[in-house]
Amino acid sequence: MNAVDPAWYAPESAWWAKMRRAARHIREVREQATEFEDSNPWSVESSVGPAPNESTYLLRVSRPVPSDLITAIGDAIHNMRSALDAVAYEFAHMNLGTLNPTQEKIVQFPIVPDGGRFDKFLRYSEKDASGVKVARRDLYSDDQVLAFRCVQSFAFAEEAAALGIEFDRHPDIDYRHHMLNRLHSLSVIDKHRRLPILAWFPDIVYWQGEPQEVQEAYEWRPAHHTPTSFLDGVVLGRFVNPEGEAPPSSKLTHAMKLTFGDDPSGPNDGFAESLGSWYDSLVNWILPRMFVTAAGNTPPVGFFNG
């Protein structure tokens, strides 16, 4: 294996400085989120259902998500996203030396859904001051291009195919759920449009207080909404006693989680868990895998110890 330049792991490099700042913001986010959730900002209200054997449950939101919490989230997201562009800039700088203004302008870390759009990203060009076209592909060596490619959402399928292993993969679905796309999408929203939406979403619904066989006869029928639909007064669902003439008498308990309403992957983990997962993936997988590959090595398999 070719040696990896120790400079990639220098603490004062732009990418690690950005990641340290992101870690500080994530800690701040978790502290603010705990304080907010401990203030009981939501409750669930029951009412008579549309049928005699049903109860309807409504979400009541008494406090909005503090904007200071959301801006701290944006700071964490921006630092993680910009760490990737810092690496892309350093790749070009290592390959070419000093960059002219046009070359600096088109430096960007690629986040794309498939190989065709990856190649299109690299073909992008702009004219410099003398009218000469400068293509993004010309900024990078072959190994650096592979380093970009090996961390994309479609890389696993490509690498498996190269070994003769075929999977029934769906590039658009893989891309939608991939952490780089999720991180980038939220970064664009916060940087260019508005604050990201944090929305409550049902996490766990359970009931207790009667014999098991009685409880098992009951049904929870959730209302189907996107995360951003869970506003004050929305119907969470209905609790039904299919065999009875009256609503279930068990106590229904709800647990809600705050999720990214703009997450292209949908309501997965809570927002704080997502931030932590993205940070871990960048530190222990995305960045090290790129550094090893850019040094001329085959893209490694497995997480690194961060």
Secondary structure, 3 states (H helix, E strand, C coil): CCCCCHHHHCCCCHHHHHHHHHHHHHHHHHHHHHHHHCCCCEEEEEEECCCCCEEEEEEEECCCCCHHHHHHHHHHHHHHHHHHHHHHHHHHHHHHCCCCHHHHHHCCCCCCCCHHHHHHHHHCEEECCCCCEEEHHHHCCHHHHHHHHCCCCCHHHHHHHHCCCCCCCCHHHHHHHCHHHHHHHHHHHHHHCCCCCEEEEEEEEEEECCCHHHHCCCEEEECCCCHHHCCCCCEEEEEECCCCCCCCCCEEEEEEEEEECCCCCCCCCCHHHHHHHHHHHHHHHHHHHHHHHHCCCCCCCCCCCC
